[in-house]
Amino acid sequence: MLAMALHAFNLAITQRLAVDNTRFEESIELRGIPQPCPIAISPTDFPHSAELIARSETLARKWLSTPHPATGQAAMLAPHCHGPNRA
């Protein structure tokens, strides 16, 4: 139940970030960092928290060290999947 609630909360936040990103990206300097993807370990698997944090930090540093377009960042927040039935 906790995993489903956190997933729904994450989807709501991601959707709001995409809307805000599109709305404000041309009026202020705004940089988004994509979430780690694919996610092999659930964020609710608390014994793996240190591993998840380290992976996120590594990916964020790599992302920030390369140039990215100033607009269109909301696309990285679009729902997608990894697997045989990819959307």
Biopython code that builds the backbone (N, CA, C, O; Angstrom):
import numpy as np
from Bio.PDB.StructureBuilder import StructureBuilder

atoms = [
    (1, "MET", "N", (0.815, -1.188, 0.000)),
    (1, "MET", "CA", (0.000, 0.000, 0.000)),
    (1, "MET", "C", (0.866, 1.262, 0.000)),
    (1, "MET", "O", (0.570, 2.225, -0.706)),
    (2, "LEU", "N", (1.945, 1.248, 0.803)),
    (2, "LEU", "CA", (2.845, 2.397, 0.853)),
    (2, "LEU", "C", (3.473, 2.641, -0.513)),
    (2, "LEU", "O", (3.570, 3.784, -0.961)),
    (3, "ALA", "N", (3.899, 1.571, -1.175)),
    (3, "ALA", "CA", (4.529, 1.717, -2.488)),
    (3, "ALA", "C", (3.569, 2.348, -3.493)),
    (3, "ALA", "O", (3.971, 3.204, -4.281)),
    (4, "MET", "N", (2.313, 1.934, -3.469)),
    (4, "MET", "CA", (1.328, 2.503, -4.399)),
    (4, "MET", "C", (1.082, 3.974, -4.103)),
    (4, "MET", "O", (0.971, 4.781, -5.025)),
    (5, "ALA", "N", (0.997, 4.328, -2.831)),
    (5, "ALA", "CA", (0.770, 5.728, -2.453)),
    (5, "ALA", "C", (1.954, 6.598, -2.858)),
    (5, "ALA", "O", (1.768, 7.695, -3.384)),
    (6, "LEU", "N", (3.170, 6.115, -2.617)),
    (6, "LEU", "CA", (4.359, 6.879, -3.001)),
    (6, "LEU", "C", (4.469, 7.010, -4.520)),
    (6, "LEU", "O", (4.873, 8.054, -5.031)),
    (7, "HIS", "N", (4.109, 5.951, -5.232)),
    (7, "HIS", "CA", (4.149, 6.009, -6.696)),
    (7, "HIS", "C", (3.152, 7.042, -7.220)),
    (7, "HIS", "O", (3.478, 7.825, -8.112)),
    (8, "ALA", "N", (1.952, 7.043, -6.672)),
    (8, "ALA", "CA", (0.938, 8.024, -7.088)),
    (8, "ALA", "C", (1.398, 9.442, -6.766)),
    (8, "ALA", "O", (1.217, 10.351, -7.576)),
    (9, "PHE", "N", (1.987, 9.636, -5.602)),
    (9, "PHE", "CA", (2.507, 10.947, -5.206)),
    (9, "PHE", "C", (3.618, 11.382, -6.156)),
    (9, "PHE", "O", (3.663, 12.539, -6.574)),
    (10, "ASN", "N", (4.514, 10.459, -6.498)),
    (10, "ASN", "CA", (5.600, 10.761, -7.430)),
    (10, "ASN", "C", (5.062, 11.146, -8.805)),
    (10, "ASN", "O", (5.564, 12.084, -9.424)),
    (11, "LEU", "N", (4.053, 10.438, -9.285)),
    (11, "LEU", "CA", (3.457, 10.772, -10.583)),
    (11, "LEU", "C", (2.833, 12.166, -10.568)),
    (11, "LEU", "O", (2.960, 12.915, -11.537)),
    (12, "ALA", "N", (2.164, 12.514, -9.476)),
    (12, "ALA", "CA", (1.556, 13.844, -9.362)),
    (12, "ALA", "C", (2.623, 14.936, -9.356)),
    (12, "ALA", "O", (2.469, 15.964, -10.015)),
    (13, "ILE", "N", (3.696, 14.714, -8.617)),
    (13, "ILE", "CA", (4.791, 15.693, -8.576)),
    (13, "ILE", "C", (5.439, 15.826, -9.947)),
    (13, "ILE", "O", (5.706, 16.938, -10.402)),
    (14, "THR", "N", (5.693, 14.706, -10.606)),
    (14, "THR", "CA", (6.325, 14.726, -11.923)),
    (14, "THR", "C", (5.464, 15.469, -12.934)),
    (14, "THR", "O", (5.974, 16.255, -13.732)),
    (15, "GLN", "N", (4.163, 15.223, -12.900)),
    (15, "GLN", "CA", (3.253, 15.921, -13.816)),
    (15, "GLN", "C", (3.285, 17.426, -13.557)),
    (15, "GLN", "O", (3.321, 18.219, -14.498)),
    (16, "ARG", "N", (3.273, 17.811, -12.299)),
    (16, "ARG", "CA", (3.311, 19.243, -11.954)),
    (16, "ARG", "C", (4.637, 19.875, -12.388)),
    (16, "ARG", "O", (4.652, 21.003, -12.879)),
    (17, "LEU", "N", (5.740, 19.160, -12.211)),
    (17, "LEU", "CA", (7.040, 19.668, -12.652)),
    (17, "LEU", "C", (7.060, 19.885, -14.162)),
    (17, "LEU", "O", (7.608, 20.878, -14.642)),
    (18, "ALA", "N", (6.465, 18.959, -14.910)),
    (18, "ALA", "CA", (6.419, 19.100, -16.363)),
    (18, "ALA", "C", (5.626, 20.340, -16.760)),
    (18, "ALA", "O", (6.038, 21.082, -17.652)),
    (19, "VAL", "N", (4.496, 20.565, -16.107)),
    (19, "VAL", "CA", (3.675, 21.749, -16.398)),
    (19, "VAL", "C", (4.442, 23.020, -16.061)),
    (19, "VAL", "O", (4.489, 23.951, -16.865)),
    (20, "ASP", "N", (5.044, 23.064, -14.872)),
    (20, "ASP", "CA", (5.804, 24.249, -14.465)),
    (20, "ASP", "C", (7.011, 24.480, -15.363)),
    (20, "ASP", "O", (7.339, 25.620, -15.694)),
    (21, "ASN", "N", (7.667, 23.400, -15.754)),
    (21, "ASN", "CA", (8.821, 23.512, -16.636)),
    (21, "ASN", "C", (8.432, 24.189, -17.941)),
    (21, "ASN", "O", (9.101, 25.122, -18.386)),
    (22, "THR", "N", (7.366, 23.724, -18.546)),
    (22, "THR", "CA", (6.890, 24.300, -19.801)),
    (22, "THR", "C", (6.463, 25.751, -19.613)),
    (22, "THR", "O", (6.732, 26.600, -20.463)),
    (23, "ARG", "N", (5.809, 26.025, -18.517)),
    (23, "ARG", "CA", (5.287, 27.373, -18.260)),
    (23, "ARG", "C", (6.389, 28.411, -18.034)),
    (23, "ARG", "O", (6.278, 29.540, -18.510)),
    (24, "PHE", "N", (7.438, 28.043, -17.323)),
    (24, "PHE", "CA", (8.431, 29.024, -16.900)),
    (24, "PHE", "C", (9.769, 28.968, -17.634)),
    (24, "PHE", "O", (10.593, 29.865, -17.453)),
    (25, "GLU", "N", (10.014, 27.943, -18.459)),
    (25, "GLU", "CA", (11.349, 27.761, -19.018)),
    (25, "GLU", "C", (11.827, 28.900, -19.918)),
    (25, "GLU", "O", (13.033, 29.065, -20.100)),
    (26, "GLU", "N", (10.925, 29.677, -20.476)),
    (26, "GLU", "CA", (11.355, 30.780, -21.334)),
    (26, "GLU", "C", (11.460, 32.105, -20.586)),
    (26, "GLU", "O", (11.961, 33.085, -21.138)),
    (27, "SER", "N", (10.997, 32.150, -19.340)),
    (27, "SER", "CA", (11.052, 33.409, -18.596)),
    (27, "SER", "C", (12.114, 33.408, -17.496)),
    (27, "SER", "O", (12.508, 34.474, -17.023)),
    (28, "ILE", "N", (12.578, 32.239, -17.087)),
    (28, "ILE", "CA", (13.646, 32.150, -16.091)),
    (28, "ILE", "C", (14.614, 31.047, -16.499)),
    (28, "ILE", "O", (14.277, 30.181, -17.306)),
    (29, "GLU", "N", (15.816, 31.083, -15.938)),
    (29, "GLU", "CA", (16.759, 29.996, -16.188)),
    (29, "GLU", "C", (16.352, 28.821, -15.308)),
    (29, "GLU", "O", (16.371, 28.913, -14.080)),
    (30, "LEU", "N", (15.992, 27.739, -15.938)),
    (30, "LEU", "CA", (15.453, 26.584, -15.229)),
    (30, "LEU", "C", (16.114, 25.330, -15.764)),
    (30, "LEU", "O", (16.090, 25.078, -16.969)),
    (31, "ARG", "N", (16.700, 24.546, -14.886)),
    (31, "ARG", "CA", (17.336, 23.299, -15.299)),
    (31, "ARG", "C", (16.756, 22.152, -14.488)),
    (31, "ARG", "O", (16.726, 22.193, -13.258)),
    (32, "GLY", "N", (16.305, 21.149, -15.182)),
    (32, "GLY", "CA", (15.799, 19.952, -14.526)),
    (32, "GLY", "C", (16.816, 18.834, -14.653)),
    (32, "GLY", "O", (17.570, 18.773, -15.624)),
    (33, "ILE", "N", (16.831, 17.972, -13.690)),
    (33, "ILE", "CA", (17.706, 16.801, -13.721)),
    (33, "ILE", "C", (16.797, 15.581, -13.763)),
    (33, "ILE", "O", (15.948, 15.415, -12.888)),
    (34, "PRO", "N", (16.963, 14.723, -14.767)),
    (34, "PRO", "CA", (16.074, 13.562, -14.860)),
    (34, "PRO", "C", (16.267, 12.598, -13.693)),
    (34, "PRO", "O", (17.343, 12.513, -13.101)),
    (35, "GLN", "N", (15.215, 11.891, -13.389)),
    (35, "GLN", "CA", (15.279, 10.872, -12.346)),
    (35, "GLN", "C", (16.112, 9.702, -12.846)),
    (35, "GLN", "O", (16.191, 9.472, -14.053)),
    (36, "PRO", "N", (16.735, 8.957, -11.933)),
    (36, "PRO", "CA", (17.447, 7.749, -12.362)),
    (36, "PRO", "C", (16.486, 6.816, -13.095)),
    (36, "PRO", "O", (15.355, 6.597, -12.661)),
    (37, "CYS", "N", (16.952, 6.282, -14.198)),
    (37, "CYS", "CA", (16.079, 5.470, -15.024)),
    (37, "CYS", "C", (16.928, 4.480, -15.815)),
    (37, "CYS", "O", (17.945, 4.893, -16.373)),
    (38, "PRO", "N", (16.582, 3.240, -15.893)),
    (38, "PRO", "CA", (15.425, 2.610, -15.272)),
    (38, "PRO", "C", (15.658, 2.397, -13.776)),
    (38, "PRO", "O", (16.793, 2.398, -13.300)),
    (39, "ILE", "N", (14.582, 2.218, -13.068)),
    (39, "ILE", "CA", (14.647, 2.013, -11.625)),
    (39, "ILE", "C", (14.540, 0.518, -11.355)),
    (39, "ILE", "O", (13.482, -0.084, -11.534)),
    (40, "ALA", "N", (15.656, -0.072, -10.921)),
    (40, "ALA", "CA", (15.679, -1.503, -10.627)),
    (40, "ALA", "C", (15.344, -1.775, -9.165)),
    (40, "ALA", "O", (14.899, -2.867, -8.812)),
    (41, "ILE", "N", (15.565, -0.764, -8.313)),
    (41, "ILE", "CA", (15.296, -0.893, -6.880)),
    (41, "ILE", "C", (14.242, 0.139, -6.510)),
    (41, "ILE", "O", (14.383, 1.316, -6.841)),
    (42, "SER", "N", (13.210, -0.282, -5.839)),
    (42, "SER", "CA", (12.143, 0.625, -5.430)),
    (42, "SER", "C", (12.661, 1.642, -4.414)),
    (42, "SER", "O", (13.423, 1.285, -3.516)),
    (43, "PRO", "N", (12.252, 2.910, -4.548)),
    (43, "PRO", "CA", (12.639, 3.912, -3.555)),
    (43, "PRO", "C", (12.135, 3.582, -2.146)),
    (43, "PRO", "O", (12.623, 4.151, -1.169)),
    (44, "THR", "N", (11.171, 2.674, -2.032)),
    (44, "THR", "CA", (10.676, 2.280, -0.709)),
    (44, "THR", "C", (11.462, 1.105, -0.126)),
    (44, "THR", "O", (11.153, 0.639, 0.970)),
    (45, "ASP", "N", (12.466, 0.629, -0.846)),
    (45, "ASP", "CA", (13.330, -0.445, -0.349)),
    (45, "ASP", "C", (14.442, 0.208, 0.476)),
    (45, "ASP", "O", (15.583, 0.322, 0.030)),
    (46, "PHE", "N", (14.081, 0.631, 1.683)),
    (46, "PHE", "CA", (14.942, 1.472, 2.504)),
    (46, "PHE", "C", (16.320, 0.896, 2.814)),
    (46, "PHE", "O", (17.254, 1.682, 2.973)),
    (47, "PRO", "N", (16.514, -0.416, 2.911)),
    (47, "PRO", "CA", (17.877, -0.919, 3.124)),
    (47, "PRO", "C", (18.846, -0.550, 1.982)),
    (47, "PRO", "O", (20.063, -0.594, 2.165)),
    (48, "HIS", "N", (18.310, -0.192, 0.821)),
    (48, "HIS", "CA", (19.146, 0.197, -0.320)),
    (48, "HIS", "C", (19.240, 1.715, -0.493)),
    (48, "HIS", "O", (19.679, 2.191, -1.540)),
    (49, "SER", "N", (18.838, 2.464, 0.505)),
    (49, "SER", "CA", (18.827, 3.931, 0.393)),
    (49, "SER", "C", (20.185, 4.502, 0.015)),
    (49, "SER", "O", (20.264, 5.365, -0.859)),
    (50, "ALA", "N", (21.256, 4.039, 0.654)),
    (50, "ALA", "CA", (22.598, 4.566, 0.363)),
    (50, "ALA", "C", (22.961, 4.333, -1.100)),
    (50, "ALA", "O", (23.526, 5.213, -1.751)),
    (51, "GLU", "N", (22.641, 3.158, -1.613)),
    (51, "GLU", "CA", (22.916, 2.835, -3.019)),
    (51, "GLU", "C", (22.115, 3.741, -3.959)),
    (51, "GLU", "O", (22.645, 4.230, -4.957)),
    (52, "LEU", "N", (20.848, 3.958, -3.640)),
    (52, "LEU", "CA", (19.995, 4.816, -4.469)),
    (52, "LEU", "C", (20.483, 6.264, -4.457)),
    (52, "LEU", "O", (20.489, 6.928, -5.494)),
    (53, "ILE", "N", (20.888, 6.748, -3.295)),
    (53, "ILE", "CA", (21.397, 8.119, -3.185)),
    (53, "ILE", "C", (22.693, 8.264, -3.972)),
    (53, "ILE", "O", (22.867, 9.245, -4.695)),
    (54, "ALA", "N", (23.602, 7.305, -3.843)),
    (54, "ALA", "CA", (24.875, 7.363, -4.567)),
    (54, "ALA", "C", (24.645, 7.337, -6.074)),
    (54, "ALA", "O", (25.279, 8.092, -6.811)),
    (55, "ARG", "N", (23.745, 6.476, -6.535)),
    (55, "ARG", "CA", (23.449, 6.405, -7.970)),
    (55, "ARG", "C", (22.858, 7.722, -8.465)),
    (55, "ARG", "O", (23.226, 8.211, -9.534)),
    (56, "SER", "N", (21.953, 8.287, -7.695)),
    (56, "SER", "CA", (21.339, 9.562, -8.077)),
    (56, "SER", "C", (22.373, 10.674, -8.147)),
    (56, "SER", "O", (22.355, 11.487, -9.071)),
    (57, "GLU", "N", (23.274, 10.711, -7.171)),
    (57, "GLU", "CA", (24.308, 11.749, -7.166)),
    (57, "GLU", "C", (25.230, 11.607, -8.374)),
    (57, "GLU", "O", (25.567, 12.602, -9.017)),
    (58, "THR", "N", (25.635, 10.390, -8.683)),
    (58, "THR", "CA", (26.499, 10.149, -9.843)),
    (58, "THR", "C", (25.815, 10.593, -11.131)),
    (58, "THR", "O", (26.424, 11.274, -11.956)),
    (59, "LEU", "N", (24.558, 10.212, -11.306)),
    (59, "LEU", "CA", (23.821, 10.589, -12.511)),
    (59, "LEU", "C", (23.600, 12.097, -12.592)),
    (59, "LEU", "O", (23.676, 12.671, -13.678)),
    (60, "ALA", "N", (23.330, 12.745, -11.461)),
    (60, "ALA", "CA", (23.127, 14.198, -11.451)),
    (60, "ALA", "C", (24.411, 14.923, -11.824)),
    (60, "ALA", "O", (24.379, 15.871, -12.609)),
    (61, "ARG", "N", (25.542, 14.492, -11.272)),
    (61, "ARG", "CA", (26.830, 15.124, -11.612)),
    (61, "ARG", "C", (27.130, 14.977, -13.103)),
    (61, "ARG", "O", (27.578, 15.923, -13.750)),
    (62, "LYS", "N", (26.881, 13.789, -13.636)),
    (62, "LYS", "CA", (27.111, 13.553, -15.067)),
    (62, "LYS", "C", (26.202, 14.452, -15.903)),
    (62, "LYS", "O", (26.656, 15.061, -16.872)),
    (63, "TRP", "N", (24.928, 14.539, -15.538)),
    (63, "TRP", "CA", (23.962, 15.365, -16.260)),
    (63, "TRP", "C", (24.381, 16.829, -16.243)),
    (63, "TRP", "O", (24.344, 17.504, -17.271)),
    (64, "LEU", "N", (24.777, 17.314, -15.076)),
    (64, "LEU", "CA", (25.139, 18.722, -14.929)),
    (64, "LEU", "C", (26.440, 19.078, -15.643)),
    (64, "LEU", "O", (26.677, 20.250, -15.938)),
    (65, "SER", "N", (27.283, 18.090, -15.925)),
    (65, "SER", "CA", (28.568, 18.364, -16.573)),
    (65, "SER", "C", (28.467, 18.455, -18.095)),
    (65, "SER", "O", (29.456, 18.761, -18.761)),
    (66, "THR", "N", (27.289, 18.196, -18.648)),
    (66, "THR", "CA", (27.110, 18.267, -20.100)),
    (66, "THR", "C", (26.054, 19.310, -20.450)),
    (66, "THR", "O", (25.107, 19.514, -19.690)),
    (67, "PRO", "N", (26.211, 19.979, -21.608)),
    (67, "PRO", "CA", (25.216, 20.992, -21.990)),
    (67, "PRO", "C", (23.896, 20.349, -22.434)),
    (67, "PRO", "O", (23.875, 19.265, -23.017)),
    (68, "HIS", "N", (22.805, 21.048, -22.141)),
    (68, "HIS", "CA", (21.466, 20.602, -22.520)),
    (68, "HIS", "C", (20.672, 21.808, -22.995)),
    (68, "HIS", "O", (20.956, 22.930, -22.574)),
    (69, "PRO", "N", (19.682, 21.608, -23.863)),
    (69, "PRO", "CA", (18.854, 22.731, -24.320)),
    (69, "PRO", "C", (18.147, 23.412, -23.149)),
    (69, "PRO", "O", (17.789, 22.769, -22.162)),
    (70, "ALA", "N", (17.954, 24.712, -23.276)),
    (70, "ALA", "CA", (17.288, 25.481, -22.219)),
    (70, "ALA", "C", (15.775, 25.292, -22.242)),
    (70, "ALA", "O", (15.104, 25.595, -21.255)),
    (71, "THR", "N", (15.230, 24.800, -23.345)),
    (71, "THR", "CA", (13.787, 24.586, -23.435)),
    (71, "THR", "C", (13.513, 23.131, -23.814)),
    (71, "THR", "O", (14.392, 22.427, -24.312)),
    (72, "GLY", "N", (12.288, 22.703, -23.571)),
    (72, "GLY", "CA", (11.890, 21.342, -23.924)),
    (72, "GLY", "C", (12.247, 20.298, -22.880)),
    (72, "GLY", "O", (12.184, 19.099, -23.148)),
    (73, "GLN", "N", (12.621, 20.751, -21.693)),
    (73, "GLN", "CA", (13.036, 19.803, -20.663)),
    (73, "GLN", "C", (11.880, 18.978, -20.098)),
    (73, "GLN", "O", (12.104, 17.925, -19.500)),
    (74, "ALA", "N", (10.661, 19.445, -20.281)),
    (74, "ALA", "CA", (9.509, 18.707, -19.750)),
    (74, "ALA", "C", (9.405, 17.313, -20.370)),
    (74, "ALA", "O", (8.824, 16.410, -19.767)),
    (75, "ALA", "N", (9.960, 17.132, -21.562)),
    (75, "ALA", "CA", (9.888, 15.830, -22.232)),
    (75, "ALA", "C", (10.554, 14.731, -21.412)),
    (75, "ALA", "O", (10.136, 13.575, -21.468)),
    (76, "MET", "N", (11.596, 15.087, -20.646)),
    (76, "MET", "CA", (12.279, 14.051, -19.863)),
    (76, "MET", "C", (11.417, 13.557, -18.696)),
    (76, "MET", "O", (11.738, 12.550, -18.066)),
    (77, "LEU", "N", (10.334, 14.264, -18.416)),
    (77, "LEU", "CA", (9.433, 13.874, -17.333)),
    (77, "LEU", "C", (8.239, 13.063, -17.827)),
    (77, "LEU", "O", (7.390, 12.662, -17.030)),
    (78, "ALA", "N", (8.170, 12.819, -19.128)),
    (78, "ALA", "CA", (7.035, 12.093, -19.702)),
    (78, "ALA", "C", (7.027, 10.639, -19.227)),
    (78, "ALA", "O", (8.085, 10.028, -19.077)),
    (79, "PRO", "N", (5.841, 10.087, -18.991)),
    (79, "PRO", "CA", (5.760, 8.674, -18.596)),
    (79, "PRO", "C", (6.338, 7.774, -19.685)),
    (79, "PRO", "O", (6.131, 8.009, -20.876)),
    (80, "HIS", "N", (7.053, 6.759, -19.267)),
    (80, "HIS", "CA", (7.629, 5.793, -20.193)),
    (80, "HIS", "C", (7.925, 4.513, -19.417)),
    (80, "HIS", "O", (7.799, 4.481, -18.193)),
    (81, "CYS", "N", (8.316, 3.470, -20.123)),
    (81, "CYS", "CA", (8.660, 2.229, -19.437)),
    (81, "CYS", "C", (9.854, 1.586, -20.124)),
    (81, "CYS", "O", (10.219, 1.949, -21.242)),
    (82, "HIS", "N", (10.448, 0.635, -19.441)),
    (82, "HIS", "CA", (11.572, -0.130, -19.963)),
    (82, "HIS", "C", (11.187, -1.595, -19.862)),
    (82, "HIS", "O", (10.939, -2.101, -18.767)),
    (83, "GLY", "N", (11.136, -2.257, -20.966)),
    (83, "GLY", "CA", (10.773, -3.665, -20.934)),
    (83, "GLY", "C", (10.183, -4.099, -22.250)),
    (83, "GLY", "O", (10.161, -3.329, -23.210)),
    (84, "PRO", "N", (9.702, -5.331, -22.307)),
    (84, "PRO", "CA", (9.199, -5.879, -23.566)),
    (84, "PRO", "C", (7.978, -5.143, -24.114)),
    (84, "PRO", "O", (7.765, -5.130, -25.326)),
    (85, "ASN", "N", (7.182, -4.539, -23.255)),
    (85, "ASN", "CA", (5.983, -3.814, -23.699)),
    (85, "ASN", "C", (6.199, -2.316, -23.586)),
    (85, "ASN", "O", (5.377, -1.611, -23.000)),
    (86, "ARG", "N", (7.290, -1.827, -24.138)),
    (86, "ARG", "CA", (7.656, -0.413, -24.012)),
    (86, "ARG", "C", (6.601, 0.483, -24.618)),
    (86, "ARG", "O", (6.030, 0.185, -25.668)),
    (87, "ALA", "N", (6.351, 1.595, -23.934)),
    (87, "ALA", "CA", (5.380, 2.581, -24.418)),
    (87, "ALA", "C", (6.093, 3.726, -25.088)),
    (87, "ALA", "O", (5.448, 4.661, -25.563)),
]
sb = StructureBuilder()
sb.init_structure("model")
sb.init_model(0)
sb.init_chain("A")
sb.init_seg("    ")
for serial, (resi, resn, name, xyz) in enumerate(atoms, 1):
    if name == "N":
        sb.init_residue(resn, " ", resi, " ")
    sb.init_atom(name, np.array(xyz, "f"), 0.0, 1.0, " ", f" {name:<3s}", serial, name[0])
structure = sb.get_structure()
